[in-house]
Amino acid sequence: MHVFWKNVCSIIDYREISLKMLATLSDVPYSTIINGKKKKLQPSIKTASKIASALNKSIESLMCDTTRLQSECSVFKLKKSFRKNDIALYRKYESIIAYLEKLPVGTRESIINLILTVAGRNTDPESESKKLATKEHTAHYVTENDD
């Protein structure tokens, strides 16, 4: 489905407006709306303008992939929050971060936990208990061998 129709559908779903009601409000034939939605077609300027007007939205907001824009915006905010020396580090790993963001959440979290564990920065209780058990075993072993 074209991004225009995705945005229109999310708005009318939220407002609980049917496609027929949208056709009436926008003075666009119902068949045009159905065909555009089903066939993944970009609407004409005239159709887009009428629908945008009926929904009280700008054409630009209906034509933009808002999910992608929000993602880019959050990355930009993150970039701005870095200290200057962190910016070079971010640039170095920017593509890897972008690939991580595309992964399913579970996979991404597993990879992040792996990295934190290998780097020795994982603070989850299970890994802390393993560290403690290892220290106790080592201390006991060293004490036994000193006797």
C-alpha positions as CSV (number, residue, x, y, z in Angstrom):
1,M,0.0,0.0,0.0
2,H,1.3,3.5,-0.9
3,V,2.4,5.5,2.1
4,F,-0.4,8.1,1.4
5,W,-3.0,5.4,1.8
6,K,-1.4,4.0,4.9
7,N,-1.5,7.4,6.5
8,V,-5.1,8.0,5.4
9,C,-6.1,4.6,6.7
10,S,-4.5,5.2,10.1
11,I,-6.2,8.6,10.4
12,I,-9.7,7.3,9.4
13,D,-9.3,4.3,11.6
14,Y,-8.4,6.5,14.6
15,R,-11.3,8.8,13.8
16,E,-13.6,5.9,13.1
17,I,-14.5,7.2,9.6
18,S,-15.4,4.7,6.9
19,L,-14.0,4.8,3.4
20,K,-17.5,5.7,2.1
21,M,-17.7,8.6,4.6
22,L,-14.2,9.7,3.5
23,A,-15.4,9.6,-0.2
24,T,-18.4,11.8,0.7
25,L,-16.4,14.3,2.8
26,S,-13.7,14.6,0.2
27,D,-15.9,14.6,-2.9
28,V,-13.7,11.8,-4.3
29,P,-15.4,8.8,-5.9
30,Y,-15.4,5.8,-3.6
31,S,-14.0,3.6,-6.4
32,T,-11.0,5.9,-6.6
33,I,-10.3,5.5,-3.0
34,I,-10.7,1.7,-3.1
35,N,-8.6,1.3,-6.2
36,G,-5.9,3.5,-4.9
37,K,-5.7,1.6,-1.6
38,K,-5.9,-1.9,-3.2
39,K,-3.6,-1.3,-6.2
40,K,-0.9,0.6,-4.2
41,L,-1.3,3.7,-6.4
42,Q,-0.1,7.1,-5.6
43,P,-3.2,9.5,-5.8
44,S,-3.3,12.4,-8.2
45,I,-2.6,15.8,-6.7
46,K,-6.3,16.7,-7.0
47,T,-7.4,13.6,-5.2
48,A,-4.7,13.9,-2.5
49,S,-5.6,17.6,-2.0
50,K,-9.3,16.8,-1.6
51,I,-8.7,14.0,0.9
52,A,-6.1,16.0,2.8
53,S,-8.6,18.9,3.0
54,A,-11.4,16.5,4.2
55,L,-9.1,15.1,6.9
56,N,-7.8,18.6,7.8
57,K,-4.2,17.5,7.1
58,S,-1.5,18.7,4.7
59,I,-0.7,16.7,1.6
60,E,2.9,16.6,2.8
61,S,1.9,14.9,6.1
62,L,-0.1,12.3,4.2
63,M,2.7,11.7,1.6
64,C,5.5,11.3,4.2
65,D,6.5,8.0,5.9
66,T,6.0,9.2,9.4
67,T,7.4,6.1,11.0
68,R,10.7,6.6,9.1
69,L,10.7,10.3,10.0
70,Q,10.2,9.6,13.7
71,S,13.0,7.1,13.6
72,E,15.3,9.5,11.9
73,C,14.3,12.3,14.3
74,S,15.1,10.1,17.3
75,V,18.5,9.2,15.8
76,F,19.1,12.9,15.2
77,K,18.2,13.8,18.8
78,L,20.5,11.0,20.0
79,K,23.3,12.4,17.8
80,K,22.8,15.9,19.2
81,S,23.1,14.6,22.8
82,F,26.6,13.1,22.2
83,R,29.7,14.9,23.4
84,K,32.1,16.0,20.6
85,N,34.4,13.0,21.1
86,D,31.5,10.6,21.0
87,I,30.4,11.9,17.6
88,A,33.4,10.4,15.9
89,L,32.7,7.1,17.7
90,Y,29.0,7.3,16.6
91,R,30.0,7.9,13.0
92,K,32.3,4.9,13.1
93,Y,29.4,2.6,14.2
94,E,26.5,4.5,12.6
95,S,25.8,1.8,10.0
96,I,25.9,-1.0,12.5
97,I,23.4,0.9,14.7
98,A,21.1,1.4,11.7
99,Y,21.3,-2.4,11.0
100,L,20.5,-3.1,14.6
101,E,17.5,-0.9,14.5
102,K,16.1,-2.9,11.6
103,L,16.3,-6.2,13.6
104,P,13.4,-7.6,15.6
105,V,13.4,-6.4,19.2
106,G,14.2,-9.8,20.7
107,T,17.2,-10.3,18.3
108,R,18.4,-6.8,18.9
109,E,18.3,-7.2,22.7
110,S,20.1,-10.5,22.5
111,I,22.9,-9.0,20.5
112,I,23.1,-6.0,22.8
113,N,23.3,-8.3,25.9
114,L,26.0,-10.3,24.2
115,I,28.0,-7.2,23.6
116,L,27.5,-6.0,27.1
117,T,28.5,-9.4,28.5
118,V,31.6,-9.7,26.5
119,A,32.6,-6.1,27.4
120,G,32.0,-6.9,31.0
121,R,29.3,-4.3,31.4
122,N,26.2,-6.5,31.7
123,T,24.6,-5.9,35.1
124,D,21.7,-8.3,35.0
125,P,21.3,-10.2,38.2
126,E,22.0,-13.6,36.6
127,S,25.4,-12.6,35.3
128,E,26.2,-10.9,38.6
129,S,25.5,-14.1,40.4
130,K,27.7,-16.1,38.0
131,K,30.5,-13.6,38.7
132,L,30.0,-13.9,42.4
133,A,30.0,-17.7,42.3
134,T,33.2,-17.7,40.2
135,K,34.9,-15.3,42.7
136,E,33.9,-17.6,45.6
137,H,35.1,-20.7,43.8
138,T,38.4,-19.0,43.0
139,A,38.8,-17.7,46.6
140,H,38.1,-21.2,48.0
141,Y,40.5,-22.9,45.6
142,V,43.3,-20.5,46.4
143,T,42.8,-20.9,50.1
144,E,42.8,-24.7,49.8
145,N,46.1,-24.7,47.8
146,D,47.8,-22.3,50.2
147,D,47.5,-24.9,53.1
